[in-house]
Amino acid sequence: MDIVASVNTGNDTDVDHLKDVKIATKTSTNVGWKQDANLGPVSTWTNAIPGEDADIASQYHELQYHLFELGYPETVDRTRAPRAAKDAPREKAVVAVLHRAGNTTSICMEGGRQAPGTFYMILSSSWLSKVPSSIHRGLDTLYVHKAVTFYAGGATYLDEFEPPRQVTYLVNYFTHAATGGQRNDGHTIEANLDCPMSNSYDLRDVINDRLWSRSVLYSVGIATPETLAFCYKPKHSLVAVPANAVIHEYERNTSPDFVAKEVSKFLQELSNNNRKRIFIRPSKRTQMGSSDASVFSIEDRSCIVDAVLEMLNELQDSNSVLVEAYIDHLIAGKTEDAKYLWVAPSADFGVKCRAIVCRDFDNTPVCTPPICSMFNKQIDIRGAETVPMSLETVLKTLNIVDETFISEFQTKMRAHAEKALQLIMDRESKRSDEERVEPRAQTDLIGIDFVLTECKGKVTAAAVNMDTHKYIGYAAVRDNFASFADGMVVEQNRTVQPVEKILKTGGNDISDKDMAVLKVSHPNKFECGGLDGMSFRPFVRTALTRSQYFLMSGKTILALDAGGFHKRRIWRMAKKSGINLVMVDPDPNHSNKDLMHVLIHYDDKGDHANDRHHATEIVSLLKQRDLQVDGCLTFWEDAVPLAAMVREILGARGACVEGALNAKKKSRTQSAVYKKDTPVSHLVKTCQFSSPSYLIREPADIDAICNQVSYPLMLKLEHGNNAFGATLVASAEELRKQHRATIDCFQKEADHPGLGLGFGPETLVMEFYGGTEHDVDVVIYGNKLVGAFISENGPTNFPSFRETSATTPSLLPPDRQAQLIVAAFKCCVDIGLSDGVFNVEMKMTARGPKLIEINGRMGDAFLRKWVRRLYGVDLAMCAFMISCDIKPFVPKFQPYERLMGVMLLPSLHSHLVNDSHFRERIKCLQDNGDVLFYMMQEDNLYGSLGVSGTDPDVCREKLLALCNELGIESDTYKVSNFVRYFRY
């Protein structure tokens, strides 16, 4: 492999010299860690140490000092025993952070919390290498040979890797802007890479252009200073010209008299607006904040003109000179009636706020709580930072104590900051391939500087800068303060902010509790997980999610049975994600053929008794076509055992054959769970979640069963799904009668495709459980729970047992939810479902959870869509990842809205299909975001209609109103009865 090119100073720097450095404070020398870390290039290489590594020892020991003071263990040097591929985290993400002391540690620490071992701190370009990509022609793949890796609990390791690990996401702070001009080798490293990254060189070049960023801020309604700009060969087209800006294109032959005239005119306008001072600053990609700005009194006109002309003479291509108004800082209110003794005592104090905005993993902007600081504007007019404060504290320090105003003000600041990133995201998404210098780069993180001022008698936040680098220092300090204080601060009289207050501060009508009208991201996006690491929590989720999607791009996956209309959504997502689908289906002209990489025609004719033979034939067809696949799965119920048998031959990851058969055959499911009666010290026996069931192969079996059971009982098809054939029986006579009716109705696969009759027409009886019904969709990798999502089902339309309604998230108390999750997980792994995404149907009884059945594949119908909306997790992608031996990263945060819906059935609602008013009304409601409409079939009305809201009462009222309006509520389909129990 070729080592990344880096500048060599030519000094004979000895690696040992990098070991002996102490971190000194004013009062003492604090060294509480080993100082002999192996920081040089990988031990197997003989390359010279890059010139940029002159301070690598200081960088490393600052990291140790940081860990030491926060109470974390020192970094363990494991370079003598390089990490092998088997030691890598199962998520397989490698987020490489090109580190600058103190600034990026918070990002890595949060990465270690969310996905231990996936964040790699890079201190030297010699720890990396680039080679031509074997998958993405014309691009390079970046590898990590050495790094500081981060784990939960603040554990860190200095590791070498053999073989090196492929970078799946790059965070580059080896830049002029981020290092104060000390190094820029990150530009070479990021060039032409195949992996995702944030803020590449060309994107930083745009965003760090102060004039361009001002145009973005203005476009989303954020106040900015009055500005006069002289641009030399401008490179970037402005989003819009701010109304308070005057912009001139400067040429080398531009008359100095013209410049002087325009500056004088601008200064006069500022004077008319009672401005007292101005800044003169360059606008360039290596911006260092305010350090390169000069401050003048507005009266010093000749000095100002001279300064502008001097800067113009030194102006480089695509740079600008800005003359802008100095924003007068907000003056504290009267202190004599102050509520707090620590209010600002005079008008000498100014306030700066920094909003950090992250692109979250679901592609939405999230502004974490603004970081504020106060300074003496008479001493430091540029506003050097002091201790980090919350916006609430700053406003109260200025004697602004109205809680409603404070909450509204913060919400509006966050909302505006998120709009700025959204605008940038939208513009980047429209760039052509030719315009993208780095094909997988996008802006995932920005910072916006605000100052608090007064405009027309109102407190206002005016933005003075937007950039891609300064925020890391602010956030690091804030997170460090939070880490020190974690668990030691007494929060008095603090309660969770009620939804009504959040909505009110969002500027919405309090009477309409629909969360969809919120204009700002919910605090759950950054609060879930604690204060420490909050600043970058959404960004870390994005880095990990983009890493895994990158890993899936180019994978070839064997999928069995293309399914119907509603499965097309899954295949479309797979193709968009770069997954090559090799589909095996009995229809050679399937309607989803256009989404397949290869479609293999194979018809097993529903003969599942010979699935072993079919599996062998399918693998043989793969070999004939010389197709190598990375995984195998199915989303079709009847193909679950066949997929397991194919995986067994291929050696691919997924549920084993025994587990798949146990799930497919309901009596085997219950029997396998019921036999798990071995005591478990850390949980309870799995058998508690089940009860005996009895398989009926022929009518004579009923006589033996009747002597062992008590009524009522559930009679079900052994291999059925969607509750077809499910009947409640109250006596032995009724059992015989219903069994005969079920057998007569459900005989052959050809009569009822997809109901599992190809496995046999047997039935079973099991105990009927009272209580509430729930779906638990679980994500399992290597017999470990990765994610679980609970939804509630309403009462069925008796005597039918088909699902009628649902709501999520769960309305159960937390301990009941935990019981369901544990029961669903244990039932899966104890019957052999070790890897995959599974749907578990359970009842919550007075005694705890009871298993109804397990579907050995992802939950069907609307569940995937609802989970993706509430939690941002795509269950189908999780299944694809697990099939390729990648542990899915499932972010954990509390959803902030509720979904509730009702099922639409062809047998009851087909008359609505041809109703033009119904279709037009549904289309209008969908376009307005008022409903979630999900169709299972293209040619008839089989699907679900859902609504969103903040609590079950709101959702229930909205859903009932819609069902009454649209004619879904009827005497034979009482939606009001189905949803009446959806309440806390």
BELZI-V105709 format. One line per field, one symbol per residue. ss: DSSP state (A for helix, B for strand, O for the rest). psi: psi as a letter, one per 40 degrees, with the letter a starting at -180 (. if undefined). burial: + if it has 16 or more other C-alpha atoms within 10 Angstrom, else -. A space follows every 10 residues. Layout:
ss = ???
psi = ???
burial = ???
This chain:
ss = OBBOOOOOOO OOOOAAAAOO OOOBOOOOBO OOOOOOOOOO OOOOOOOOOO AAAAAAAAAA AAAAAAAAAO OOOOOBBOOO OOBOAAAOOO OOOOBBBBOO OOOOAAAAAA AAAAOOOOBB BBOOAAABBB BBOOOOOOOB BBBBBBBBBB OAAAOBBBBB BBBBBBOOBB BBOOOAAAAO OOOOOAAAAA OOBOOBBBOO AAAAAAAOOA AAAAAAAAAO OOBBOOBBBB BBOOOOOOOO OOOOBBBBBB OOOOOAAAAA AAAAAAAAAA AAOOOOBBBB BBBOOOOOOO OOBBBBBOOO AAAAAAAAAA AAAOOOOOOB BBBBBOOOOO OOOOOOOOOO OOOOOOOOBB BBBBBBBBBO OOOOBBBOOO BBBBBBOOOO OOOOOOOOBO AAAAAAAOOO OOAAAAAAAA AAAAAAAAAA AAAAAAAAAO OOOOOOOOOO BBOOBBBBBB BBBBBOOBBB BBBBBBBOOO AAAAAAAAAA AAAAAOOOOO OOOOOOOOAA AAAAAOOOOO OOOOAAAOOO OOOAAAAOOO OOOAAAAAAA AAAAAAAAAA AAOOOBBBBB OOOOAAAAAA AAAAAAOOOB BBBBBOOOOO OOAAAOOBBB BOOOOOOAAA AAAAAAAAAA AAAAOOOOOO BBBOOOAAAA AAAAAAAAAA OOOOOOAAAA AAAAOAAAAA AAAAOOOOOO OOOOOAAAAO OOBBBBOOOO AAAAAAOOOO OOBBBBBOOO OOOOOOBBBO OAAAAAAAAA AAAAAOOOOO OOOOOOAAAO OOBBBBBOOO OBBBBBBBBB BOOBBBBBBB BBBOOOOOOO OOOOBBBBOO OOOAAAAAAA AAAAAAAAAA AOOOOBBBBB BBBBBOOBBB BBBBBOOOOO OOAAAAAAAA AOOOAAAAAA AAAOOOOOOO OOOOOOOBBB BBBBOAAAAA AAOOOAAAAA AAAAAAAOOO OBBBBOOOOO OOBBBBBBBO OAAAAAAAAA AAAAAAOOOB OOBOAAAAOO OOOO
psi = ihihhihhee ighhdddedg hihhaddihh hfiiefigea ihdeieiihi deedfddddd ddddddddde eiiihhhfee gihideeiie dehghhhhih hddedddddd ddddgheehh hheideeiih ihhedgheii hhihdiihih iieehihhii hhiihhhehh hhfgidddef edifedddde hfieiiiigi dddddddehd ddddddddde ehiiihhhhh hhghdhhidi hidfihhhhh idehhddddd dddddddddd ddefidiiih iihiefhfbe deiihiieeg dddddddddd dddehiieii hhhiihhhih hiihedfidi efiheaeehi hihhhhhihi defihhhihi hiiiiheddg defiiaiiii dddddddefh ehdddddddd dddddddddd ddddddddde iiddehdhdf iihehiihhi ihahhfeihi hhheihaedd dddddddddd ddddeheehh hhfhihhidd dddddefihd dheheeehei iidddedhei dheddedddd dddddddddd ddheihhhhh heaadeeddd ddddddeehh hhhhiehefi eedeeidhhh hhhefegedf dddddddddd ddddefhhie ihiiehdeed ddddddddde fiiaiidddd ddddhddddd ddddegehhh deaihddeei iiihhhdidd ddddddeeii iiihhihdei ifehehihie iddddddddd dddddgdidd dgheeeeeei eiiiiihhhi aiiihhhihh hfeihdihhh iiiiiighei eihdiiiiii eiiddddddd ddddddddde eegdhahihh hihhideaih hdihhfiiia bedddddddd eehhdddddd dddefhhihh ihihieiiih iiihhddded eedehddddd dddddddefe ihhhhdidei ghaihiiiad iddddddddd dddddeedhi deggdddded egi.
burial = --++-+---- -------++- ++-------- --+-+-++++ ++-----+++ ++++-+++++ ++++++++-- --+++++-+- -++------+ ++++++++++ ++++++++++ ++++++++++ ++++++++++ -+------++ ++++++++++ +--+++++++ +--+++++++ +++++++++- --+++++-++ -+++++++++ +-++++++++ ++++++++++ -+++++++++ ++------+- ++--++---+ --------++ -+++-+++-+ ----++++++ ++++++++++ --+-++-+-- +--++--++- ++--+--+++ ++++++++++ +++-+--+-- --+++---++ ++++++++++ +---++++++ +++++++--- -++----++- ++++++++++ +----+++++ ++++++++++ +++++--+-- -------+++ ++++++++++ ++++----++ ++++++++++ ++++++++++ +++------- ---------+ -+++++-+-- --+++--+++ +++-+++-+- ++++++++++ ++++++++++ ++++++++++ +++--+++-+ +--++-++++ ++++++---+ -++-++-+++ -+---+-+-- +--++--+-- ++------++ ++++++++++ ++++++++-- -++++++-++ ++++++++++ ++++++---- ----++++++ ++++++---- -+--+---+- -+++++++++ +---+++++- -+--++-++- -++--+-++- ---+++++++ +++++++++- ++++++++++ +++-++++++ +++++++--- ++++++++++ ++---++--+ ++++++++++ ++++++++++ ++++----++ ++++++++++ +++++++--+ ++++++++++ ++++++++++ ++--++++++ +++++---+- -+-------- -+-------+ ++++++---+ ++++++++++ ++++++-+++ -++----++- --+-++-++- ++--
